[in-house]
Amino acid sequence: MKLYYTPGACSLSPHIVALEAELPLELIKVDLQTKLTEHGEDFKKINPNGYVPTLILDDGNRLTEGTAIVQYLADRAPEKKLAPEASTFERYLLQQWLNFVSTEIHKNFSPLFDPSAQQAAKDSAIERLSSRLETVEEHLSDKPFLLGKTFSAADAYLFVTLSWRHYVNLDISRWPALTRYAEGISERPAVQQALKEEGLI
């Protein structure tokens, strides 16, 4: 399998999940400014949307949305319990958290990275983001991971979005459970390996 990624972007979450699942993965770096891969390929011919991640399977099939990709990878190694079994209530909880991170946290970080965004838009994004992180703080106050006692694909995604706080000067120390959570996940061997492979540490 090939994973098209940009260091530190949301593509870091499927990278982490693949390592947690011990799945072989060829990493191909993408420059999101030029839309070229590290091999000089036109990335928009690979993913017309022009953003990462993109996963190309050995049979040529491809997936282009992170929440779908992490579930696909998790299901390739069910013994690792990175995703609950299909059709169980717990699987829907996983999908609920993946959607929440995607629409309520990931998307609210976007204006903070946009140099053309007005300060009012950034302030509004910070306000919404803080409200959503408050929700996660409350949820994690009595459990180590989003689904309870087990690390899942949703935790990989949330961890990656939380890591963006360093780039936009968002202080999460006011949320002790969230701080503990982010620090704990950062120490997982698969997370450390993914960060090293992407040149982030």
C-alpha positions as CSV (number, residue, x, y, z in Angstrom):
1,M,0.0,0.0,0.0
2,K,1.1,3.6,-0.7
3,L,0.2,6.5,1.6
4,Y,0.5,10.0,0.1
5,Y,1.2,12.3,3.0
6,T,2.5,15.7,4.1
7,P,4.5,15.9,7.3
8,G,2.4,16.7,10.3
9,A,-0.8,17.0,8.3
10,C,-3.9,14.9,8.9
11,S,-2.3,12.2,6.9
12,L,-0.2,11.5,10.0
13,S,-3.2,9.7,11.6
14,P,-3.4,6.9,9.0
15,H,0.4,6.7,9.2
16,I,0.1,6.1,13.0
17,V,-2.7,3.6,12.5
18,A,-0.7,1.6,10.0
19,L,2.2,1.4,12.4
20,E,-0.1,0.5,15.3
21,A,-1.5,-2.3,13.0
22,E,2.0,-3.4,11.9
23,L,0.9,-3.0,8.2
24,P,3.6,-2.4,5.5
25,L,3.2,1.0,4.0
26,E,5.2,2.9,1.4
27,L,5.2,6.6,2.2
28,I,5.2,9.2,-0.6
29,K,5.6,12.8,0.4
30,V,3.4,15.5,-1.2
31,D,4.2,19.2,-1.5
32,L,0.7,20.8,-1.0
33,Q,1.9,24.1,-2.5
34,T,3.2,22.7,-5.8
35,K,0.9,19.6,-5.8
36,L,3.9,17.5,-6.7
37,T,5.0,14.3,-5.0
38,E,8.6,13.8,-4.0
39,H,9.0,11.8,-7.2
40,G,7.7,14.7,-9.4
41,E,4.3,13.2,-10.0
42,D,1.3,15.5,-10.4
43,F,-0.6,14.7,-7.2
44,K,-3.9,16.1,-8.6
45,K,-3.8,13.1,-11.1
46,I,-3.7,10.9,-8.0
47,N,-6.2,12.8,-6.0
48,P,-8.1,15.5,-7.9
49,N,-8.9,17.2,-4.6
50,G,-5.2,17.9,-4.2
51,Y,-5.1,17.2,-0.5
52,V,-3.7,14.4,1.7
53,P,-4.1,11.6,2.7
54,T,-4.6,9.3,-0.2
55,L,-4.1,5.5,0.2
56,I,-3.5,3.4,-2.9
57,L,-4.0,-0.3,-2.3
58,D,-2.0,-3.0,-4.0
59,D,-4.9,-3.8,-6.4
60,G,-5.0,-0.1,-7.5
61,N,-8.1,0.9,-5.5
62,R,-7.8,4.1,-3.6
63,L,-9.3,6.0,-0.7
64,T,-9.0,9.7,-0.3
65,E,-10.6,10.6,3.0
66,G,-8.7,10.2,6.3
67,T,-11.7,8.9,8.3
68,A,-12.3,6.1,5.7
69,I,-8.6,5.3,5.5
70,V,-8.0,4.8,9.2
71,Q,-11.0,2.5,9.4
72,Y,-9.8,0.5,6.4
73,L,-6.3,0.1,7.9
74,A,-7.7,-0.8,11.4
75,D,-9.9,-3.5,9.8
76,R,-6.9,-5.1,8.2
77,A,-5.6,-6.0,11.7
78,P,-8.7,-6.7,13.8
79,E,-6.5,-8.3,16.5
80,K,-5.0,-4.9,17.3
81,K,-8.5,-3.6,18.2
82,L,-8.0,-0.2,16.6
83,A,-11.6,-0.3,15.5
84,P,-14.5,-2.2,17.0
85,E,-16.2,-4.9,14.9
86,A,-18.6,-3.7,12.2
87,S,-22.3,-3.4,13.1
88,T,-21.5,-3.2,16.9
89,F,-22.6,-0.1,18.8
90,E,-19.0,0.6,19.6
91,R,-18.2,0.8,15.9
92,Y,-20.8,3.6,15.6
93,L,-19.2,5.4,18.6
94,L,-15.9,5.2,16.7
95,Q,-17.5,6.8,13.6
96,Q,-19.2,9.4,15.8
97,W,-15.8,10.4,17.2
98,L,-14.1,10.4,13.8
99,N,-16.8,12.7,12.5
100,F,-16.6,15.0,15.5
101,V,-12.8,15.3,15.1
102,S,-13.2,15.9,11.4
103,T,-16.0,18.5,11.4
104,E,-15.6,20.1,14.8
105,I,-11.9,20.1,15.5
106,H,-10.0,19.7,12.3
107,K,-12.1,22.2,10.3
108,N,-11.9,24.8,13.1
109,F,-8.1,24.7,12.9
110,S,-8.2,25.5,9.2
111,P,-8.7,29.3,9.4
112,L,-5.8,29.4,11.9
113,F,-3.4,28.2,9.2
114,D,-4.9,30.4,6.5
115,P,-2.7,33.6,6.1
116,S,-5.6,35.3,4.2
117,A,-8.1,34.7,6.9
118,Q,-9.3,37.8,8.7
119,Q,-8.6,38.1,12.4
120,A,-12.3,38.0,13.2
121,A,-12.6,34.6,11.4
122,K,-9.6,33.3,13.4
123,D,-11.1,34.6,16.7
124,S,-14.4,32.9,15.8
125,A,-12.6,29.6,15.0
126,I,-10.7,29.7,18.3
127,E,-13.9,30.2,20.2
128,R,-15.6,27.3,18.5
129,L,-12.5,25.1,18.8
130,S,-12.3,25.9,22.5
131,S,-15.9,24.9,23.0
132,R,-15.4,21.6,21.2
133,L,-12.2,20.8,23.1
134,E,-14.1,21.5,26.3
135,T,-16.5,18.7,25.2
136,V,-13.5,16.3,24.7
137,E,-12.0,17.4,28.1
138,E,-15.2,16.4,29.9
139,H,-15.4,13.1,28.0
140,L,-11.8,12.2,28.8
141,S,-12.0,13.2,32.5
142,D,-12.6,9.6,33.5
143,K,-11.1,7.5,30.7
144,P,-7.7,7.2,28.9
145,F,-9.1,7.1,25.4
146,L,-12.1,8.2,23.4
147,L,-13.6,4.7,23.4
148,G,-12.7,4.0,27.0
149,K,-9.8,1.7,27.8
150,T,-8.6,0.9,24.3
151,F,-6.6,3.2,21.9
152,S,-8.5,3.4,18.5
153,A,-8.2,5.0,15.1
154,A,-10.1,8.0,16.5
155,D,-7.4,8.7,19.1
156,A,-4.8,8.8,16.3
157,Y,-6.8,11.4,14.5
158,L,-7.6,13.5,17.6
159,F,-3.9,13.4,18.6
160,V,-2.8,14.7,15.2
161,T,-5.2,17.6,15.3
162,L,-4.1,18.4,18.9
163,S,-0.5,18.5,17.7
164,W,-1.4,21.5,15.5
165,R,-1.7,23.6,18.7
166,H,2.0,24.2,18.6
167,Y,1.8,25.9,15.2
168,V,-1.0,28.3,16.2
169,N,-0.1,29.0,19.8
170,L,-3.2,27.3,21.3
171,D,-2.5,26.5,24.9
172,I,-4.4,23.4,26.1
173,S,-3.0,23.4,29.6
174,R,-6.4,24.7,30.9
175,W,-7.7,21.2,30.0
176,P,-5.8,18.8,32.3
177,A,-7.4,15.6,30.9
178,L,-6.7,16.7,27.3
179,T,-3.1,17.6,28.2
180,R,-2.6,14.2,29.9
181,Y,-4.2,12.5,26.9
182,A,-2.0,14.2,24.3
183,E,1.2,13.6,26.3
184,G,0.4,9.9,26.8
185,I,-0.3,9.3,23.2
186,S,2.8,11.1,22.1
187,E,4.8,8.4,24.0
188,R,3.3,5.4,22.1
189,P,6.1,3.6,20.1
190,A,4.0,3.8,16.9
191,V,3.4,7.5,17.3
192,Q,7.1,8.2,18.0
193,Q,8.1,6.1,14.9
194,A,5.6,8.0,12.7
195,L,6.8,11.4,13.9
196,K,10.4,10.3,13.2
197,E,9.6,9.0,9.7
198,E,7.9,12.3,8.9
199,G,10.9,14.3,10.2
200,L,8.9,15.9,12.9
201,I,11.2,14.8,15.8
